[in-house]
Amino acid sequence: MPTIVRCSMFHARALARLAMQMLATTALVAALPGCRESRSRPVESAENSDLQSSTSELVHDFGIVAPGQQLSATVPIQNPTQRELRVSGLRRSCSCANASLSSRTIAPQSAISLNVRYLAPMMASDERRHIEVMFSDRAVSPLRVTVKAQVRPPLTVATDEINMGDVLAGTSKEMVFPVYNYSRLDWDGLDVKADSSSWLRAAAMEPMTESVLQSNTLQLRQTFNVRVICDSHSLPPGIHVARVVLVTEGNEKLEQAVAVVARVVQPIRASPDLLFLGKLESHQECKRVIRLVLASGIASRITPEDVTVAFSDPLWSAEVSATSVPTVLTVTVFGRPSSVGNYRNEVTISVSREREGVHEPLLLTVPLLGMVTE
C-alpha cells in the first residue's frame, strides 16, 4: 500500500510539471508578434471602407495661370461616417502649396474646409502638387488633395531651345515650332528676327485664332507657327548655335529669345578618324579596318565602287567592301612600315557623290601613327 501512495504522488508531481510547461508555451505563443497582431487586428468595418473609398483623392485644377500668380481655393473634406474624425496633421509635397483647416474635428456626416494657397512658378510648366490630410484614427487612410495648374506666360514657346538635329553639310534644313498667345489681348502679328548669323533664317506664318469664351480670363488666344531654316553651305562640321528673337506686334509688346542649335555633319565620316598602329618591326605586315558611316538619305547613292583610297606611303594598299548594315562601308588597309622610328602615314579616302546632278568628291583623311623598330 505505501508503494502505491508513492507512485500516485510521483504522477501528481509529473502532471503538475507538464501543466506548468503547457502554460508557459501558451504564453510564449501569445507573445509572438504575428500571433499578437492577428489577435489585436480589428475587423475593418463597412463604415471605414466607405470613408476610404469616398475620400481617397481630391483634385483641384486652377486651369491656366500666369507665372508668379498667387491663387487660393477651398476644398471640402467630407466625413461620410457615423463617428467623429480628427485630423492629426497636414503633409505637403512642395512649399509652393500651403494649406490650413477650418477645424481639426469633422463631425459625422459633415465637412470642414481645407484652404489651399498656391504660388505658381516663374516659368512655363504643368504643375501637379499634393497635400495629404492625416487622421488620428489609423484605420482611416490619409486623404490626398492634388493641386493642378498650367503655368503659361503671355508669350509661350514650347521650349527655350530649338534643336534642329543633324544637318548635312552643303544643304538646308527647315523646322517649324509653335508660339502661343496666352495674354488677354490679340496680337496684330509676330515679328521674328534672327541674330547676325548668316546661316539662320526665320519667319512667322499667319496666326491661327482660337475660340475664346471669356475675354477676362487667361486662355489660349492665338497660335503662331515660326519657320526656321538652317543653311549649312558656309558652315564647317560641328555644333552651331544662333538666336531667334520673337517680338509681338500690336497694343501688347512682348519679347522673348529662343536658341536654335544645329549640328552640321559630313555625308560620310570615318571611324576611327585616327589609327594607332602601336609598336611594329620594320616591314612587319599590318592590317587595320576603317568604317565609313554614311549619313541618312545617301546610303543608296554610294557604293564601294564610289570609294578610292590613297596613301602617303606606297607600301600600303586597301580593300573597300559593303557590310550587312546599309549605311556602313569598311575600308581594310594593309601595309609594311619600313621607316624606323616614329611612323606616320595618311590614308586619303575619296568618295564620289552626286549633288544637284554633279559628281563631286568628298575627301576624308585618316592619320596612321606608330613606332617602327629594326
Buried (B, 14 or more C-beta within 10 A) or exposed (E): EEEEEEEEEEEEEEEEEEEEEEEEEEEEEEEEEEEEEEEEEEEEEEBBEEBBEEBEEBEBEBEBBBBEBEBEBEBEBBBBBEBEBEBEEBEBBBEBBBBEBEEEEBEEEBBBEBEBBBBBBEEBEEBEBBBBBBBEBEEBBBBBBBBBBBBBBBBBBEEEEBEBEEBBBBBEBEBEBEBBBBBBBBBEBBBBEBBEBEBBBBBBBEBEEBEEEEEEEBBBBBBBBBBBBBBBEEBEEEEBEBBBBBBBEEEBEBEBEBEBBBBBBBBBBBEEEEBEBEEBEBEBEBEBEBBBBBBEEBBEEBEEEBBEBEBEBEBBEBEBEEEEEEBBBBBBBEBBBEEEEEBBBEBEBEBBBEBEEEEEEBEBEBEBEBBBEE
